């Protein structure tokens, strides 16, 4: 079963930011230490588009409960066929299989977007996200030991990758 997702619009940005900010206190998902503003995410939003680097949202009862983005990797032309995939879920949507469904759709749609390599940047202590990506045959391609400091604790960043096709 595929989730009911659609391309995000600028009107969705406050909901996207709210979900993102809901993950900040956990120190599990993002390296931001304080909530971000909608204004600070405008350039990021405009770097996405439905034909190359989509940003999808999932709604339930008129509220955004999840989003997925494909983002450029490293910003150089030689890496155009590689994208970072990010999935964020509202607290009420976690643990129900939606992340799995979104990652499956991302893998299915990536080739039509000109993407043949997907990457995930995941903290080494984020077991749920590591399990999700490993379930879809992502492998650890890189380890950056103790590159993040979250509340005084040094954390590893893992780069998980998967070639498509």
N, C-alpha and C positions, 0 to 999 in steps of 0.2 A: 504494500500500500504506500503510495507516495503522498507526502504532505501537500496540503493546499497552499502553495507559495506563489508569490508574484514579485515582479520587479518593484523595488522600493521607489517611492517618490519623496520629494523634499518634505512633504507633510509628514512623512513617517520618521523623519530624523529625530524628533523628540522621543518617540517610543524606542527607537534603536539605542539612543544615548541612555535612556532610563535602564534598559536591560544591561547595557555595558556597565553602567555605574553600579548596578546591583551586584556585580561580581567583584568590584574593587575591594570591599572589606574582607573577602575570603582569603585574599593573598594566594589564590590558587590559579587564577586564570589570566590576569593581566599584570603588567609591570607598572601600571599607573598606581600611584599611592593615594591619590585624591580623586574624587569624581571630576569628570570632564564636562565642559559646557557644550551645548548644541553649536554655538558659534565656533568653538575650537575644532569641531568635526566637519565643518562645511567643505574644506578643501579635500578631505578624505572622501566625503560623500561624492563630490563632483569628479573624483578620480575613477568612479565606477560608472558602468553603463551596460545596458542589456546585451550588447553584441560582443563585448570583449572581457570585461571584468565586472560581472553582474553583482548586484547586491539584492538579495532576496529577503522578503519578510513573510512570516506566517502569522495570520490573524486568527483570533478566536473571540467570538462575541464582540467584534469591533475593536479589539485591543491587540497590539502586536505582542506575540508571545515568544517569538524567535526570529533570528536573522542569520544569514549566511553571506559571507563575502568572498569573492576571489580578488586578490590584490597582487599587484606587480611584485616580483621578486627582484630586488637589487636595482631596479630602475635602469638597466642598460639594455640596448636592443637585442643583444645575443641571448638574453634570458626571456624573450617575449613568449616562448612556448611553455614557460614555467610560471606557476602561480601559487601563492600562499592561499590556503583555504582556512577561514575562521568561522566558527559556529558559536553563537551565544544564545542561551535559552533563559527566559524568565524563570524565576524560582518555581512558579506554579507548573511549569512545563518540564522540569527536570525529572529524570528517572522514569520517563514514560515511553522511551524509544524514539522520540522526535529527532534527537541528534543523529541517531543511526539512520533514520529515513532521509534526513537532509544530506548527510554525507554520501549516501547511496545515489541520490539524485545528482549531487555535484560530480561524482565519478562518471555517471552516465552522460551528463551534459558537457563535461569538460572538452572532449575531442571536437565537438561542433563549435566550440569557442576558440579553437586553435591552441588548446592546452594539451600537452602530452606528459607533463610532469606536475604533480601536486605536492606541495609541502605543507607541513603543519609545524608550527613553532610552539612547543608545549613545555611548561615547567616540569622538571623531573619528579616533583612531588604531586603532580596532578594525575593521580591514578585513573580516575574515571575517563579523562580525555585520552590518556595513553592507551587504555584498554579499547576505547572506541576506535581509534585510528589503527591499532594493531589488528583489531577484528577485520578491518578492511585491507589487510596485507600491506599497510605502511610499515616501513622498516626504519630503524634509527640510522640516519645517515651522518649525523653529527652530534657532538656533545660539547657544550660550552660550560665547563664546570664553574660553579660559584660566580656567575656573571651578574646575578641580580641579588640585591639586598632588600629583603622584605621584613620590616620590623626588626631589624638587627640580625636576621638569619640569612646567610648566604645560600642562594638557590641555583641549581643547574637549569640550563635551558637545553632541551633536546630538539633536534631538527629531524622530523620524520618525513620520509618521502616515499612516493610511489610513482613509478612509470606506468603510463596507461597504454593499452594496446599491445 
